[in-house]
Amino acid sequence: MKFKVHWIIDGIAEIEGESKEDAEKKLQESLEEYVKNSEDLMNKFIAKSIQGTAYLEGEKNNEKEDENEKKED
């Protein structure tokens, strides 16, 4: 049987930028280029979207990081 599998890759990168929007744009462009040049990601794993949010270290508005920190404790 063939199953469809919805997959998500979660990560954190440190990017220099003039603003949050600038950092997000730089990473978005880099990841898009990487995905477009990866035959496996484009044709086997069928990557459909990239999403991210910039924040300053120590900000509490990143729920995913807060959840991960709680799990590690």
N, C-alpha and C positions, 0 to 999 in steps of 0.2 A: 504494500500500500504506500501511496505517496501522501505525506502530510505537509502542510504549509506551516512553517515555523516563523513567528514574528520575533526578531532578535533586536537587542539594543546593546550598544557598547557605551559604557560610561567611563569618563576619564577627567582628569584635571591637568591642565597645562599652565605654566607660568609664561605669560606673554607681556612684553613691554609695549606700552601704548600711551598715547596722549590722553585718552579717555577710555571708559569702559567700552563704548561703541567702537573705538578704534581697535582695541584689543580683540573684541569679538570679531570684527571684520577681518583682521589679519589671520586669526585662527581659522575662520570660516573659509577664507580663500585658500589657505594652505591645505585644509582637509578636503575641500572640493577638488582641488588639483590632484591630490593623492588618490582619492576615490576614482576619479575619471580615468586615471592612468593605471588602475588596478583591474586587470581583466577579471579576476575572481570576484572582486567586490561588485563590479558592474554586471557580470553575466552569470556567476554562480550564486552569489549571496544576494544579488539584486538590491544593492543599497539604494534607498529611496529618499532619505532625508538626513540632514545634519542639523543639530540644534544645540545651542549653548547660551550661557549667561555669564557675563563677567562680574566679578566682585573683588573688593579689596580684602586681603588677608585679615581675618578677625571680624569681618562683617557677619552678622547672624542671620542674614536673609537667604543663605544657601542651605536649604533644608536637607539636601542630599548629604552634604559634608557633615552637618550636625548629626544626622542619623548614623553615619559611618563612625563618627567619633564615639557615640554612645555604645555602639556594638563592640568597639575595641576595648572599652573600659571594663 
